[in-house]
Amino acid sequence: MALAEMGVGKVPTASLLNSQPNWSYFMIWSEQLRGNNTNSEIQTAYFLPRVLNQGEVKLP
């Protein structure tokens, strides 16, 4: 399951991601990312152990 094109405005928290183990990815709209989250919330979400960022996925 994926959270595609989220317009709700808040990045997922660790507790939310941990409660939903079947989520494969989330993608928040750029204007919602900066407009509704602090830099700390963004950094926390994108550095969670379950979150892979650009360059961290290696395909054979």
Contacts in CASP RR format, 6 or more apart in sequence:
PFRMAT RR
TARGET T0000
AUTHOR 0000-0000-0000
METHOD contacts of the structure
MODEL  1
MALAEMGVGKVPTASLLNSQPNWSYFMIWSEQLRGNNTNSEIQTAYFLPR
VLNQGEVKLP
1 20 0 8 1.000
1 22 0 8 1.000
1 23 0 8 1.000
1 24 0 8 1.000
2 23 0 8 1.000
2 24 0 8 1.000
2 25 0 8 1.000
2 26 0 8 1.000
2 27 0 8 1.000
3 12 0 8 1.000
3 23 0 8 1.000
3 25 0 8 1.000
3 26 0 8 1.000
3 27 0 8 1.000
4 25 0 8 1.000
4 26 0 8 1.000
4 27 0 8 1.000
5 27 0 8 1.000
5 29 0 8 1.000
6 26 0 8 1.000
6 27 0 8 1.000
6 28 0 8 1.000
6 29 0 8 1.000
6 32 0 8 1.000
7 28 0 8 1.000
7 29 0 8 1.000
7 32 0 8 1.000
8 28 0 8 1.000
8 32 0 8 1.000
9 28 0 8 1.000
9 29 0 8 1.000
9 32 0 8 1.000
9 33 0 8 1.000
9 35 0 8 1.000
9 36 0 8 1.000
9 37 0 8 1.000
10 36 0 8 1.000
10 37 0 8 1.000
10 41 0 8 1.000
11 26 0 8 1.000
11 28 0 8 1.000
11 33 0 8 1.000
11 37 0 8 1.000
11 41 0 8 1.000
11 42 0 8 1.000
11 44 0 8 1.000
11 45 0 8 1.000
11 46 0 8 1.000
12 23 0 8 1.000
12 26 0 8 1.000
12 45 0 8 1.000
13 44 0 8 1.000
13 45 0 8 1.000
14 44 0 8 1.000
14 48 0 8 1.000
17 23 0 8 1.000
17 48 0 8 1.000
17 50 0 8 1.000
17 51 0 8 1.000
18 50 0 8 1.000
33 42 0 8 1.000
34 42 0 8 1.000
37 45 0 8 1.000
45 51 0 8 1.000
46 53 0 8 1.000
END
